[in-house]
């Protein structure tokens, strides 16, 4: 299937981030050489070893004129838009959140519409839904409770209305909680694994918060499935998740067991600034229907692969991240 991409000009935005870098690395490993947009101040630790195989362009998507010029010169055929700000609890600059997520997306999409393209995949977030008491469906009312969730909802709706009004091949993949190789060391799964590998008892706030975790390899497959199903999926918003809910406590104990740590987690040792729901799980029936996609990795399988990768790469990457 990937062979069909060899003659395509592929652009990845946010290629220094977790999802964007994973897409870039996957394509590089398949023999492709995608173009990437990164800011001049981006930390490139995730892609430092493959930079020579990437076609790198320095660009801030919040600069409308510069974005229009860069897209006009490049004329990408497939756009995988992963650039984002505000997904971490310490990223609190409301103006930057809106500029990056909403206006950055608008600038990029408008430029691509003018240039022409075959497929535009926007990266959404489960934070767009807000708090729900049942599995989240793409048709649910959006009630975000954070600036980040509001900005991502705005970007998603802008992409959808552009697709529908102009009959264009645009899809938003609404990701839930990706984890895996190259995940930021401050996020839950990565921080737990690193604590275990360093023989330290993990310090956490509470065992009760819940998430729908999805292994990064399954996320990458979803992007590829979208590219090759664009005629069927155009104009859609699609949840990408495992469809199963797991608590922080469950994930913590599973990682400790798999990593062979003897210590117990220290609950209540850090504060959690988030408003935590009692349910956080996706309905993934639309992904099955439109993309023919199902997650292949169980939580245990994904964690085993992630722990193994961290064990082999911690000194090379995470101690320098």
C-alpha positions, 0 to 999 in steps of 0.5 A: 500500500505504501508503494502508492505514495512514492510519487506523491509529495507528502508534507508533515506539519509538527514533525518534531512532535510525537505523532508528526515525528512518528509519521515521518519516521515511518515514511522514512523507514519505507524509503520515502522522503517527506517534507516537514514544516517545523518552527525555527525554535522547535526541539528536534530531538525526536528526528535528529537521526533522520533529518538528513532524509527529511526535506525540512522547511522552517515555518511558523504556521501562524504567519499567514503570508509565509505559510501561503508562500511556502505551500505555493512553492512546495505544492504538497499533494498529501498533507498530514497536519500534526502541528499543535500547542497546548496539549500539555498541562503546562502550556497555558498561553491562551493566545498561543493556543488559539493562534497555533491550533485554530489560525495555524490550521486555517492558514495552512488549509487556506493555502493548500486549497489555493495550491490544490491537493489530493488529501488533507488529514487534520489532527483533532483531539478527544479534548474537543468533546468535553465531559461525557457520561458515555462513549464519545461519538463524532456526532456528539455536542462539543463541550470542551472545558479547556482552551486547548479543547476549544481551539481544536474544536474550532480547527476541526469544524473549520476543516469540516465546513471547508471540506463540505462547502468546497467538496474537498478531500479533508478529514479530521482524525480525532485522536484520544491518548496515543502512547509509545516510542518517542512519547514526551517524558512528561506524559503518563506512560512515558514517565511511568516507564522511565521511573521504572527503568530508573528503579524509582517508585512512580509518583502520581496524583490519583489512580482514578482518572481514566483514558482511552489509550491507543498505541502509536503504531495503530495511530500511524496505520489510521493516517495511512488508511485515511490517505487511501480511503479519502474518497470515502472519508472526505469531510468526515471527523473520525475517532481514533482510539482503542474503544476501551477505557483504562484507569491511571491505576490500572495502567500504572500497575501494569507497567510496574509489573511488565517492567519488573519494578518492586516498588509501589506507586506513591499516590497523592504525591503530585497535583493534577490540574485537570478536571477528570471525568468518570468516563473517557472512551471512544466509539470507533465504529466510524473508523471501522466503517469508513477506513476499515481500521481497527486497533491491532495492539491491546494495551498490554501488547503496546506497553510491552513494545514501548517498554522494550523500546525505552529500555534500548533507547533511553540513553540515546533519546530520553536523557537528552530530550 
